[in-house]
Amino acid sequence: MLQFVHPEWLALLALLPLLAIWRLVVSRRSGGLKYSDISALTQVRPSRWLILRHTGFWLRLLALSVMVAALARPQLGWTDQKITSEGIDMMLALDVSSSMQAIDLGEQERIEVARDVAGRFVSDRPNDRMGLVVFSGQGFTQCPLTLDHRILLNLLSSVSITMDGQLEDGTAIGMALAIATNRLRHSTAKSRVVILVTDGANNAGLVDPVTAARAAEALDIKVYAIGVGKRGRAPIRVKHPLLGEQIRWLEDSIDEGVLMKVADITGGRFYRATSQDALVNIYEQINALETSEIETQEISRHEELTFRFSLLPIALGVLLLGFVADNTIFRSVP
């Protein structure tokens, strides 16, 4: 970025157009010979020397412009940024059981809302390593810890109910916590977090949620548990082989007691999201609770351009060239 140490000198550049106007007026008022009829002269085309007769003046004007810029002391400056971040390692554990098709957080299914809001959360934390575990009757790692959030977001957008038949239906909360904890086990980050999103109670898998929570506690891994869905009944679309798509009602099955215990054991928190806005707000609270340390150090550097930009000898050379031009090829004879 070009900058000037003494920009006030640049105000002198405003005088240069006035000099040009003055030169034009004076040249038109200069003396000459009077003729009674100059119609024949209008047929004569002016020579190129006549057209260039003001060259010396323009060269002097150019030299003055360069000198004024030199007085302003131009510098070429740039800033280097050294960013040091101590991020947080996070695993998202997302329930993809069939009950996540319920429509009670807005016009979209629970799975779609949970997926979209989680995606925004990932985008808001560019300095943290994040990963994704999906679960229903079993669970698996959809994306390991990574700083490449573009890959994580692509994988998150492809999440579907029971992963298109890859998983049995059910809700294996303990298994999901165990998988996420195992992914964070060797992390050296200052803080390690699991964000568990589910709409049901543990009814599958070989690991009890409380047992998985105690393992997370032993490794100093914090769990934020989020129960999604309204209390009471929620509508859900069901495809019948003969009757086609039908709407049925699903009873609330979130085991708040277990989720609260899991969060308490690990030093995290339990949240209940009964709307999309509530889920957004929950992620914002987690975002505020789990802050990354980012240190930015700026180093400003400047390169002096006064002599490179103005090169006073060149400016003097331009003045001399203008003087020589006025007194040789462009010299006027009275």
C-alpha positions as semicolon CSV with decimal commas, in nm:
position;residue;x (nm);y (nm);z (nm)
1;M;0,000;0,000;0,000
2;L;0,142;0,339;-0,104
3;Q;0,143;0,607;0,166
4;F;0,303;0,946;0,224
5;V;0,482;1,056;0,541
6;H;0,416;1,427;0,469
7;P;0,097;1,431;0,259
8;E;0,049;1,806;0,316
9;W;0,307;1,874;0,044
10;L;0,074;1,716;-0,209
11;A;-0,144;2,028;-0,184
12;L;0,111;2,201;-0,409
13;L;-0,005;1,975;-0,693
14;A;-0,321;2,186;-0,706
15;L;-0,109;2,477;-0,837
16;L;0,010;2,284;-1,141
17;P;-0,322;2,308;-1,333
18;L;-0,316;2,683;-1,269
19;L;0,031;2,704;-1,426
20;A;-0,098;2,511;-1,727
21;I;-0,391;2,752;-1,767
22;W;-0,158;3,051;-1,731
23;R;0,071;2,909;-1,999
24;L;-0,221;2,863;-2,237
25;V;-0,345;3,220;-2,189
26;V;0,001;3,373;-2,228
27;S;0,074;3,174;-2,545
28;R;-0,244;3,301;-2,707
29;R;-0,168;3,664;-2,619
30;S;0,191;3,659;-2,744
31;G;0,285;3,917;-3,008
32;G;0,271;3,854;-3,383
33;L;0,229;4,011;-3,725
34;K;-0,101;4,147;-3,854
35;Y;-0,227;4,058;-4,201
36;S;-0,534;4,190;-4,380
37;D;-0,625;3,848;-4,514
38;I;-0,518;3,511;-4,372
39;S;-0,759;3,290;-4,564
40;A;-0,474;3,132;-4,756
41;L;-0,300;3,037;-4,432
42;T;-0,598;2,834;-4,317
43;Q;-0,518;2,579;-4,585
44;V;-0,172;2,522;-4,441
45;R;-0,144;2,233;-4,198
46;P;0,066;2,308;-3,889
47;S;0,396;2,121;-3,868
48;R;0,458;1,869;-3,593
49;W;0,716;2,105;-3,445
50;L;0,446;2,366;-3,401
51;I;0,222;2,111;-3,232
52;L;0,506;2,012;-2,997
53;R;0,617;2,367;-2,922
54;H;0,494;2,343;-2,558
55;T;0,692;2,026;-2,489
56;G;0,951;2,209;-2,277
57;F;0,680;2,354;-2,055
58;W;0,514;2,015;-2,001
59;L;0,850;1,860;-1,916
60;R;0,909;2,126;-1,653
61;L;0,559;2,068;-1,515
62;L;0,631;1,696;-1,494
63;A;0,958;1,761;-1,310
64;L;0,781;1,986;-1,059
65;S;0,518;1,713;-0,999
66;V;0,789;1,458;-0,924
67;M;0,963;1,699;-0,686
68;V;0,641;1,769;-0,497
69;A;0,581;1,395;-0,463
70;A;0,937;1,360;-0,331
71;L;0,871;1,625;-0,064
72;A;0,567;1,421;0,048
73;R;0,807;1,127;0,110
74;P;0,630;0,828;-0,044
75;Q;0,660;0,488;0,121
76;L;0,554;0,143;0,015
77;G;0,409;-0,024;0,325
78;W;0,262;-0,360;0,409
79;T;0,155;-0,544;0,721
80;D;0,239;-0,901;0,811
81;Q;0,000;-1,081;1,045
82;K;0,112;-1,366;1,262
83;I;-0,189;-1,548;1,402
84;T;-0,139;-1,792;1,687
85;S;-0,448;-1,982;1,793
86;E;-0,506;-2,233;2,068
87;G;-0,823;-2,394;1,945
88;I;-1,068;-2,645;2,086
89;D;-1,125;-2,997;1,957
90;M;-1,494;-3,078;1,919
91;M;-1,689;-3,382;1,809
92;L;-2,051;-3,346;1,702
93;A;-2,261;-3,655;1,776
94;L;-2,581;-3,637;1,572
95;D;-2,882;-3,866;1,613
96;V;-3,007;-3,997;1,275
97;S;-3,274;-4,236;1,405
98;S;-3,613;-4,247;1,231
99;S;-3,775;-4,027;1,498
100;M;-3,557;-3,739;1,374
101;Q;-3,802;-3,717;1,081
102;A;-4,058;-3,554;1,311
103;I;-4,168;-3,206;1,207
104;D;-4,197;-2,992;1,519
105;L;-3,903;-2,747;1,505
106;G;-4,048;-2,557;1,211
107;E;-4,142;-2,660;0,860
108;Q;-3,843;-2,893;0,826
109;E;-3,772;-3,231;0,983
110;R;-3,567;-3,240;1,304
111;I;-3,271;-3,391;1,120
112;E;-3,268;-3,108;0,864
113;V;-3,288;-2,836;1,129
114;A;-3,019;-3,002;1,344
115;R;-2,793;-3,042;1,040
116;D;-2,834;-2,681;0,920
117;V;-2,780;-2,522;1,261
118;A;-2,476;-2,742;1,328
119;G;-2,334;-2,633;0,993
120;R;-2,356;-2,267;1,092
121;F;-2,185;-2,348;1,421
122;V;-1,898;-2,517;1,238
123;S;-1,857;-2,218;1,005
124;D;-1,838;-1,981;1,302
125;R;-1,537;-2,163;1,451
126;P;-1,265;-2,168;1,182
127;N;-0,979;-2,214;1,432
128;D;-1,112;-2,531;1,597
129;R;-1,067;-2,890;1,486
130;M;-1,407;-3,053;1,453
131;G;-1,541;-3,395;1,365
132;L;-1,873;-3,575;1,326
133;V;-2,023;-3,896;1,465
134;V;-2,365;-4,015;1,346
135;F;-2,569;-4,271;1,531
136;S;-2,901;-4,450;1,552
137;G;-2,897;-4,820;1,657
138;Q;-2,519;-4,811;1,610
139;G;-2,278;-4,529;1,541
140;F;-1,971;-4,449;1,336
141;T;-1,737;-4,160;1,266
142;Q;-1,859;-3,971;0,961
143;C;-1,566;-3,725;0,978
144;P;-1,258;-3,737;1,204
145;L;-1,119;-3,424;1,367
146;T;-1,016;-3,178;1,099
147;L;-0,944;-2,811;1,036
148;D;-1,074;-2,849;0,682
149;H;-1,428;-2,741;0,759
150;R;-1,524;-2,754;0,393
151;I;-1,494;-3,134;0,399
152;L;-1,679;-3,153;0,731
153;L;-1,964;-2,936;0,600
154;N;-1,993;-3,149;0,286
155;L;-2,016;-3,465;0,495
156;L;-2,261;-3,301;0,735
157;S;-2,487;-3,202;0,445
158;S;-2,502;-3,567;0,334
159;V;-2,627;-3,693;0,672
160;S;-2,963;-3,873;0,643
161;I;-3,197;-4,089;0,850
162;T;-3,017;-4,416;0,944
163;M;-2,767;-4,311;0,673
164;D;-2,984;-4,471;0,402
165;G;-2,991;-4,808;0,569
166;Q;-2,626;-4,823;0,678
167;L;-2,737;-4,817;1,042
168;E;-3,010;-5,004;1,226
169;D;-3,282;-4,790;1,374
170;G;-3,269;-4,708;1,743
171;T;-3,089;-4,462;1,971
172;A;-2,746;-4,571;2,091
173;I;-2,649;-4,262;2,293
174;G;-2,385;-4,441;2,500
175;M;-2,221;-4,584;2,189
176;A;-2,213;-4,242;2,022
177;L;-2,049;-4,086;2,329
178;A;-1,794;-4,365;2,343
179;I;-1,700;-4,320;1,975
180;A;-1,671;-3,942;2,010
181;T;-1,468;-3,977;2,331
182;N;-1,232;-4,221;2,162
183;R;-1,177;-3,972;1,880
184;L;-1,078;-3,705;2,135
185;R;-0,870;-3,936;2,354
186;H;-0,534;-3,848;2,199
187;S;-0,610;-3,480;2,143
188;T;-0,368;-3,231;2,298
189;A;-0,603;-2,933;2,269
190;K;-0,657;-2,719;2,578
191;S;-1,026;-2,812;2,573
192;R;-1,209;-3,113;2,430
193;V;-1,583;-3,115;2,381
194;V;-1,861;-3,344;2,261
195;I;-2,190;-3,189;2,146
196;L;-2,457;-3,458;2,157
197;V;-2,783;-3,397;1,969
198;T;-3,065;-3,649;2,014
199;D;-3,444;-3,674;2,035
200;G;-3,474;-4,004;2,220
201;A;-3,365;-4,231;2,502
202;N;-3,083;-4,484;2,495
203;N;-3,233;-4,811;2,370
204;A;-2,953;-4,969;2,169
205;G;-2,581;-5,030;2,174
206;L;-2,353;-5,203;2,424
207;V;-2,246;-4,893;2,619
208;D;-2,458;-4,721;2,882
209;P;-2,464;-4,336;2,850
210;V;-2,358;-4,283;3,212
211;T;-2,067;-4,526;3,172
212;A;-1,959;-4,341;2,856
213;A;-1,988;-4,010;3,043
214;R;-1,760;-4,133;3,322
215;A;-1,502;-4,236;3,061
216;A;-1,526;-3,886;2,911
217;E;-1,486;-3,734;3,258
218;A;-1,170;-3,938;3,317
219;L;-1,024;-3,791;2,998
220;D;-1,136;-3,437;3,087
221;I;-1,382;-3,427;2,796
222;K;-1,688;-3,209;2,840
223;V;-2,030;-3,309;2,701
224;Y;-2,303;-3,065;2,598
225;A;-2,623;-3,266;2,557
226;I;-2,908;-3,121;2,348
227;G;-3,253;-3,275;2,338
228;V;-3,440;-3,167;2,023
229;G;-3,818;-3,176;1,986
230;K;-4,126;-3,031;2,150
231;R;-4,275;-3,182;2,459
232;G;-4,581;-3,393;2,393
233;R;-4,666;-3,537;2,053
234;A;-4,504;-3,444;1,721
235;P;-4,618;-3,519;1,363
236;I;-4,401;-3,747;1,152
237;R;-4,431;-3,855;0,789
238;V;-4,454;-4,231;0,740
239;K;-4,450;-4,405;0,402
240;H;-4,699;-4,692;0,379
241;P;-4,647;-4,945;0,096
242;L;-5,017;-4,933;0,004
243;L;-5,153;-4,605;0,140
244;G;-4,853;-4,391;0,050
245;E;-4,728;-4,111;0,274
246;Q;-4,920;-4,063;0,595
247;I;-4,888;-3,840;0,899
248;R;-4,861;-4,011;1,236
249;W;-4,801;-3,878;1,583
250;L;-4,483;-3,949;1,776
251;E;-4,467;-3,932;2,154
252;D;-4,184;-3,738;2,320
253;S;-3,921;-3,991;2,429
254;I;-3,626;-3,773;2,529
255;D;-3,469;-3,902;2,851
256;E;-3,386;-3,566;3,006
257;G;-3,273;-3,726;3,332
258;V;-2,997;-3,930;3,165
259;L;-2,887;-3,642;2,941
260;M;-2,866;-3,411;3,243
261;K;-2,659;-3,667;3,432
262;V;-2,423;-3,714;3,136
263;A;-2,371;-3,338;3,115
264;D;-2,325;-3,297;3,491
265;I;-2,070;-3,578;3,517
266;T;-1,850;-3,423;3,249
267;G;-1,892;-3,059;3,356
268;G;-2,107;-2,972;3,057
269;R;-2,469;-2,862;3,028
270;F;-2,802;-3,003;2,916
271;Y;-3,031;-2,805;2,686
272;R;-3,378;-2,865;2,548
273;A;-3,449;-2,722;2,202
274;T;-3,820;-2,700;2,125
275;S;-3,781;-2,479;1,817
276;Q;-3,525;-2,393;1,553
277;D;-3,459;-2,053;1,715
278;A;-3,402;-2,226;2,048
279;L;-3,148;-2,460;1,888
280;V;-2,967;-2,166;1,730
281;N;-2,958;-1,994;2,069
282;I;-2,817;-2,307;2,235
283;Y;-2,530;-2,327;1,988
284;E;-2,463;-1,957;2,044
285;Q;-2,439;-2,023;2,420
286;I;-2,196;-2,309;2,362
287;N;-2,000;-2,087;2,125
288;A;-1,968;-1,828;2,401
289;L;-1,876;-2,083;2,667
290;E;-1,607;-2,255;2,460
291;T;-1,385;-1,972;2,336
292;S;-1,057;-2,022;2,151
293;E;-0,751;-1,815;2,229
294;I;-0,641;-1,630;1,917
295;E;-0,339;-1,401;1,929
296;T;-0,276;-1,170;1,634
297;Q;0,058;-0,992;1,601
298;E;0,091;-0,728;1,331
299;I;0,430;-0,629;1,194
300;S;0,430;-0,314;0,981
301;R;0,707;-0,265;0,727
302;H;0,778;0,033;0,505
303;E;1,013;0,081;0,214
304;E;1,124;0,437;0,139
305;L;1,037;0,532;-0,216
306;T;1,151;0,896;-0,209
307;F;1,459;0,843;-0,423
308;R;1,314;0,557;-0,621
309;F;0,991;0,746;-0,687
310;S;1,133;1,093;-0,744
311;L;1,495;1,022;-0,828
312;L;1,584;1,389;-0,798
313;P;1,864;1,361;-1,055
314;I;1,606;1,242;-1,307
315;A;1,377;1,531;-1,214
316;L;1,667;1,771;-1,268
317;G;1,741;1,593;-1,594
318;V;1,382;1,648;-1,708
319;L;1,415;2,019;-1,623
320;L;1,736;2,039;-1,821
321;L;1,576;1,857;-2,114
322;G;1,290;2,105;-2,114
323;F;1,534;2,398;-2,107
324;V;1,736;2,255;-2,396
325;A;1,421;2,185;-2,598
326;D;1,297;2,543;-2,554
327;N;1,628;2,686;-2,664
328;T;1,699;2,457;-2,960
329;I;1,431;2,281;-3,166
330;F;1,141;2,474;-3,010
331;R;1,316;2,811;-2,994
332;S;1,089;3,093;-3,116
333;V;1,225;3,387;-3,310
334;P;1,047;3,726;-3,266
